[in-house]
């Protein structure tokens, strides 16, 4: 037996349990949906949604509408979309999640 390995496994199990609890709390409380709506609003406000639409249109125009699948668009646009989400929006959502988890903690 390796005590260090047992301790690490125990810590991983504890972290997994905590993460699962947090996820369940977000869903059951309806907070996940409220956060998703906030994200949608912020992405529209900052022009991100329009930017992604424009990138999709450019890609389809370049490749031809008969030569593009939804999977092609997702593959090309997703990395750019994730990278272009403003840091301020990420920070706001993370703060809201932290605040929720602190208030929901047993």
TORKOL-4160 file (C-alpha; in steps of 0.2 Angstrom, whole numbers, padded with zeros to 4 digits, m for minus):
106
<pt num="1" X="0000" Y="0000" Z="0000"/>
<pt num="2" X="0006" Y="0017" Z="m0004"/>
<pt num="3" X="m0001" Y="0030" Z="0009"/>
<pt num="4" X="0003" Y="0045" Z="m0003"/>
<pt num="5" X="m0007" Y="0037" Z="m0017"/>
<pt num="6" X="m0022" Y="0033" Z="m0005"/>
<pt num="7" X="m0022" Y="0051" Z="0001"/>
<pt num="8" X="m0021" Y="0058" Z="m0017"/>
<pt num="9" X="m0036" Y="0046" Z="m0022"/>
<pt num="10" X="m0046" Y="0052" Z="m0007"/>
<pt num="11" X="m0043" Y="0070" Z="m0012"/>
<pt num="12" X="m0048" Y="0067" Z="m0030"/>
<pt num="13" X="m0064" Y="0059" Z="m0024"/>
<pt num="14" X="m0068" Y="0073" Z="m0012"/>
<pt num="15" X="m0065" Y="0086" Z="m0026"/>
<pt num="16" X="m0076" Y="0075" Z="m0038"/>
<pt num="17" X="m0090" Y="0074" Z="m0024"/>
<pt num="18" X="m0089" Y="0093" Z="m0022"/>
<pt num="19" X="m0089" Y="0097" Z="m0040"/>
<pt num="20" X="m0104" Y="0085" Z="m0043"/>
<pt num="21" X="m0113" Y="0094" Z="m0028"/>
<pt num="22" X="m0110" Y="0111" Z="m0035"/>
<pt num="23" X="m0117" Y="0105" Z="m0052"/>
<pt num="24" X="m0132" Y="0098" Z="m0045"/>
<pt num="25" X="m0135" Y="0114" Z="m0035"/>
<pt num="26" X="m0134" Y="0125" Z="m0050"/>
<pt num="27" X="m0146" Y="0114" Z="m0059"/>
<pt num="28" X="m0159" Y="0111" Z="m0046"/>
<pt num="29" X="m0160" Y="0129" Z="m0040"/>
<pt num="30" X="m0162" Y="0136" Z="m0058"/>
<pt num="31" X="m0146" Y="0146" Z="m0057"/>
<pt num="32" X="m0138" Y="0137" Z="m0072"/>
<pt num="33" X="m0152" Y="0144" Z="m0083"/>
<pt num="34" X="m0151" Y="0161" Z="m0076"/>
<pt num="35" X="m0132" Y="0161" Z="m0079"/>
<pt num="36" X="m0135" Y="0155" Z="m0097"/>
<pt num="37" X="m0147" Y="0169" Z="m0100"/>
<pt num="38" X="m0135" Y="0182" Z="m0093"/>
<pt num="39" X="m0122" Y="0175" Z="m0104"/>
<pt num="40" X="m0133" Y="0176" Z="m0119"/>
<pt num="41" X="m0137" Y="0194" Z="m0115"/>
<pt num="42" X="m0119" Y="0199" Z="m0112"/>
<pt num="43" X="m0113" Y="0191" Z="m0128"/>
<pt num="44" X="m0127" Y="0200" Z="m0138"/>
<pt num="45" X="m0123" Y="0217" Z="m0129"/>
<pt num="46" X="m0104" Y="0216" Z="m0134"/>
<pt num="47" X="m0107" Y="0211" Z="m0152"/>
<pt num="48" X="m0100" Y="0193" Z="m0150"/>
<pt num="49" X="m0115" Y="0185" Z="m0157"/>
<pt num="50" X="m0115" Y="0196" Z="m0173"/>
<pt num="51" X="m0096" Y="0193" Z="m0175"/>
<pt num="52" X="m0099" Y="0174" Z="m0174"/>
<pt num="53" X="m0113" Y="0175" Z="m0187"/>
<pt num="54" X="m0102" Y="0185" Z="m0198"/>
<pt num="55" X="m0088" Y="0172" Z="m0197"/>
<pt num="56" X="m0100" Y="0159" Z="m0201"/>
<pt num="57" X="m0106" Y="0168" Z="m0216"/>
<pt num="58" X="m0089" Y="0171" Z="m0222"/>
<pt num="59" X="m0084" Y="0153" Z="m0220"/>
<pt num="60" X="m0100" Y="0148" Z="m0230"/>
<pt num="61" X="m0097" Y="0161" Z="m0243"/>
<pt num="62" X="m0078" Y="0155" Z="m0245"/>
<pt num="63" X="m0082" Y="0136" Z="m0246"/>
<pt num="64" X="m0099" Y="0137" Z="m0255"/>
<pt num="65" X="m0116" Y="0133" Z="m0246"/>
<pt num="66" X="m0116" Y="0116" Z="m0254"/>
<pt num="67" X="m0099" Y="0111" Z="m0247"/>
<pt num="68" X="m0102" Y="0116" Z="m0229"/>
<pt num="69" X="m0110" Y="0106" Z="m0215"/>
<pt num="70" X="m0115" Y="0111" Z="m0197"/>
<pt num="71" X="m0100" Y="0101" Z="m0191"/>
<pt num="72" X="m0088" Y="0110" Z="m0202"/>
<pt num="73" X="m0095" Y="0127" Z="m0195"/>
<pt num="74" X="m0093" Y="0120" Z="m0177"/>
<pt num="75" X="m0076" Y="0114" Z="m0180"/>
<pt num="76" X="m0070" Y="0131" Z="m0187"/>
<pt num="77" X="m0080" Y="0143" Z="m0177"/>
<pt num="78" X="m0079" Y="0135" Z="m0159"/>
<pt num="79" X="m0061" Y="0138" Z="m0155"/>
<pt num="80" X="m0062" Y="0156" Z="m0162"/>
<pt num="81" X="m0078" Y="0159" Z="m0152"/>
<pt num="82" X="m0072" Y="0153" Z="m0136"/>
<pt num="83" X="m0056" Y="0163" Z="m0137"/>
<pt num="84" X="m0065" Y="0179" Z="m0142"/>
<pt num="85" X="m0077" Y="0179" Z="m0127"/>
<pt num="86" X="m0072" Y="0195" Z="m0117"/>
<pt num="87" X="m0063" Y="0193" Z="m0101"/>
<pt num="88" X="m0075" Y="0204" Z="m0092"/>
<pt num="89" X="m0090" Y="0192" Z="m0096"/>
<pt num="90" X="m0080" Y="0177" Z="m0090"/>
<pt num="91" X="m0075" Y="0186" Z="m0074"/>
<pt num="92" X="m0093" Y="0191" Z="m0071"/>
<pt num="93" X="m0100" Y="0174" Z="m0073"/>
<pt num="94" X="m0086" Y="0166" Z="m0062"/>
<pt num="95" X="m0090" Y="0179" Z="m0049"/>
<pt num="96" X="m0109" Y="0175" Z="m0050"/>
<pt num="97" X="m0105" Y="0156" Z="m0049"/>
<pt num="98" X="m0093" Y="0158" Z="m0034"/>
<pt num="99" X="m0106" Y="0169" Z="m0025"/>
<pt num="100" X="m0120" Y="0156" Z="m0028"/>
<pt num="101" X="m0109" Y="0142" Z="m0022"/>
<pt num="102" X="m0104" Y="0151" Z="m0006"/>
<pt num="103" X="m0123" Y="0155" Z="m0002"/>
<pt num="104" X="m0128" Y="0137" Z="m0006"/>
<pt num="105" X="m0114" Y="0129" Z="0004"/>
<pt num="106" X="m0121" Y="0118" Z="0018"/>
